[in-house]
Structures are given as structure tokens and as C-alpha cells.
Amino acid sequence: MILKKILTAFALSFFTLLGMAQSTKKVLFFQTDWGRSVSWDVFCERTKASGYDGLETWFPNNEKDQKELKAALKKYDLLVGFLNGTNKSIPFEESLAAYTNNFEKIAAWKPAYINCHTGNDFYSFEENQAFIDAANKAAKKYGVPVYHETHRGRFSFNMVDTKKYLKSIPELKLNLDISHWMVVHESLLTAQEDKLEEVIERTHHIHARVGHAEGPQVSDPQAPEWRKAVDRHLDIWEKIIRSKWKSQDTFTVTTEFGPPDYMPTLPYSHLPVTDQWKANVYMMQALKQRLNLE
């Protein structure tokens, strides 16, 4: 009887400590402003009310937008993650200079991170590497995390080529938007678990959008016909986050379901088949549930 009580007390203590350890781990969720059609104040108010910790956006082009964004972030106590990208419509040297110079003005805001649309799928390895190196130097110079998004049209448009860059550039950190690779490789990558291991290890941020073998965005993540695709993405995301939690307490995720026409629409009426905001909030809640954060 005494031994049973001791074992019971030990078990209770163990699971209490385990729960305390788990409670220190967290995910900061960012809402995309892709398709935003309201003021920064209205957008930030809704973002906060929906349970987000911050938002992700391209750095505003003019001072008016910058002032309004900064005021709204402060008012609603929100973090910000900025994007920086390679302009593929101008010459390489000019694009590299603009990309490099952008980091200074972005970093001055002390964002939670900078997410980069880096390079061009038509550039050479060396040309793309020049953009990656510039970003990595900026990360060290300004002390801001810089990630490179896996994205169609960029150096990282598929898994095979991305792994070549990972092998050659140890400092390369990914923002994994694996929805792009699902459509590029025309599969949910279920037969590529071993090849995904290095990608998972080098992922430091996630864009939580669900793609499938024929497109980068399912029509509605809550629809039963997309359950397999949603679960596959959640499995990968959970593996990434739990792996990172072994060495850090906080991980960042942006929910990134896009607006029409990225979101499928009905013919003629052009009405979206679902609500973008609801789809993004659903993904945040699904991840929280999967990670036992609620």
C-alpha cells in the first residue's frame, strides 16, 4: 500500500512537471494581410480579436501607410513580420542591390522576422546564392531572423533543387510553405519522408496553407474532401514545431490562405468559394489543437 502511494505520488509529480515543461512552449501566430481591403486599424483590430499575435505584410511603400501601420501595431499590441523579395522584372544587379538595401529599412522596425521571396527559378545557382548570401549577411548585421520561403518561381520552387542550396549554404534557413511543393511535385510527398528530414531540420518558420497535387490552395480546409491533404500538412507542421521545441521555446507560424483568384471562385459571378479569414483562423485553431495549445 505504501509503495503504491509512493508510485502514485511520483507519477503525479512526473506528469505535473511534464505539463509545466509543455506549457513553456508556444507558437506565435501571424495573420497574412494578403488581400487586405480595410484600414490598418480595422485590420489589426480584427487580427487581435481573432487570437493572433501579429501580422505578416510587405513593407509599406509610403510614409502614410508606414505611420498608420506602426500606430495600429502599437494600439493592438501586435508583432509584425515583413516580407522582402527579388524583383524579377529588372536586371539582376539592380534587383540584388534593391533586395539588399531593403533590409536596412525593414530591420529598423525590429520585426519578429523577415520572410524572403528569394531569387528566380530562371537564375543560375550562383545568382540565386548571391541573394541568399545578402540576406544572411543582413540577418547577422541587424540581428533579425531572415527566412527564405519555399515558393514557385523562386530558387526554392521544388524540393530537389532546394536541397542543393541547403547542402551548399549551412546558414540557409527556410520558411516552409510546402503547399507549393505539393503542386510542383503533384503529390502530398508521402513517399518522400527521408528527403523531407533535412528540410524539416532547416525550417524556422511556416506558412500554414494547404495545397494538393493539382493546386497550391484547397477550396476550403474544413471540407471533408480535403481531410487527407489537411492532415498531411498538419503532420509535417507538427513534426517541425515539436522538433524545434527541443532547442527553443517559441516558434512562428503565418496562416496564409489567399484571396481570389488564388482562392478558387465560381464562374461568371467570381464569388469566392469560402471565406479567406475563416480559413486562416481555422488553420490556426487546428494547429493549436494538434499541439495541445488550447
PyMOL commands that set and color helices and strands:
alter all, ss='L'
color gray80, all
select helices_A, chain A and resi 2-23+40-49+63-75+92-107+125-142+159-168+178-184+193-201+224-245+276-290
alter helices_A, ss='H'
color red, helices_A
select strands_A, chain A and resi 26-32+54-58+79-85+113-117+146-149+174-176+203-208+250-255
alter strands_A, ss='S'
color yellow, strands_A
deselect
rebuild
show_as cartoon
